[in-house]
Amino acid sequence: IWGTANIDQFQYYKVEYGVGETPPGWVVIDDLRYERVSEEVLVVWNTVGLTPGTYTLRLTVVDITGNYPEPRCTVSVTLE
């Protein structure tokens, strides 16, 4: 998954996935990342074992005060 995770007073970012277009819950993909990223790989998402269907990905970038700007970045994907 490619993208950018870079805000003022950056602390870390995380990429999560949820089932459906409006997920009832979220699963963190891999670990929290403590390095800023600009137009690079954010995380590698291993989809082996996931049921085919629609998933929503969410990127949350957190600053040193524990806050994160809204809206968070979300995108829907379909696994076949």
C-alpha positions as CSV (number, residue, x, y, z in Angstrom):
1,I,0.0,0.0,0.0
2,W,1.6,3.3,-1.2
3,G,1.0,6.7,0.2
4,T,2.1,9.6,2.4
5,A,2.1,9.8,6.2
6,N,3.5,13.2,7.2
7,I,2.1,15.9,9.4
8,D,3.4,18.6,11.7
9,Q,4.7,17.1,15.0
10,F,4.5,13.6,13.5
11,Q,4.7,10.7,16.0
12,Y,3.5,7.6,14.1
13,Y,1.0,6.2,11.6
14,K,-1.0,3.0,11.3
15,V,-2.8,1.4,8.4
16,E,-5.9,-0.7,9.3
17,Y,-8.5,-2.7,7.4
18,G,-12.1,-3.4,8.1
19,V,-14.7,-5.6,6.4
20,G,-17.2,-3.9,4.1
21,E,-17.6,-0.2,3.2
22,T,-18.5,0.8,6.8
23,P,-16.6,-1.6,9.0
24,P,-17.9,-2.4,12.5
25,G,-14.2,-2.7,13.6
26,W,-10.6,-2.3,12.5
27,V,-7.5,-4.5,12.3
28,V,-4.1,-2.9,12.3
29,I,-2.0,-4.1,9.4
30,D,1.5,-4.9,10.6
31,D,3.0,-2.6,13.3
32,L,2.8,1.1,14.1
33,R,5.3,3.0,12.0
34,Y,7.5,5.7,13.5
35,E,9.1,7.1,10.3
36,R,7.5,9.7,8.1
37,V,6.7,8.4,4.6
38,S,6.2,10.4,1.4
39,E,4.9,8.7,-1.7
40,E,6.4,5.3,-0.6
41,V,5.3,2.0,0.7
42,L,3.3,2.6,3.9
43,V,2.8,-1.1,4.7
44,V,2.6,-4.5,2.9
45,W,-0.9,-6.1,3.3
46,N,-0.9,-9.8,3.1
47,T,-4.5,-10.7,2.1
48,V,-3.9,-14.5,2.0
49,G,-6.7,-16.1,4.1
50,L,-9.1,-13.2,3.8
51,T,-12.5,-13.9,2.3
52,P,-13.2,-12.3,-1.1
53,G,-15.2,-9.2,-0.8
54,T,-15.1,-5.5,-0.1
55,Y,-12.7,-4.1,2.5
56,T,-12.0,-0.6,3.7
57,L,-8.4,0.6,4.4
58,R,-7.8,3.4,6.8
59,L,-4.6,5.5,7.3
60,T,-4.3,7.3,10.6
61,V,-1.4,9.7,11.2
62,V,-0.9,10.7,14.9
63,D,1.1,13.7,16.2
64,I,3.2,13.9,19.4
65,T,0.1,15.1,21.4
66,G,-1.8,11.9,20.5
67,N,-4.1,13.8,18.1
68,Y,-4.8,12.9,14.5
69,P,-6.3,15.2,11.8
70,E,-9.7,14.5,10.4
71,P,-10.7,13.2,8.1
72,R,-8.6,10.1,8.2
73,C,-7.9,8.7,4.8
74,T,-10.1,5.7,3.9
75,V,-10.4,3.8,0.6
76,S,-12.5,0.7,-0.3
77,V,-11.0,-2.3,-2.1
78,T,-12.4,-5.5,-3.4
79,L,-10.5,-8.8,-3.1
80,E,-11.4,-11.5,-5.6
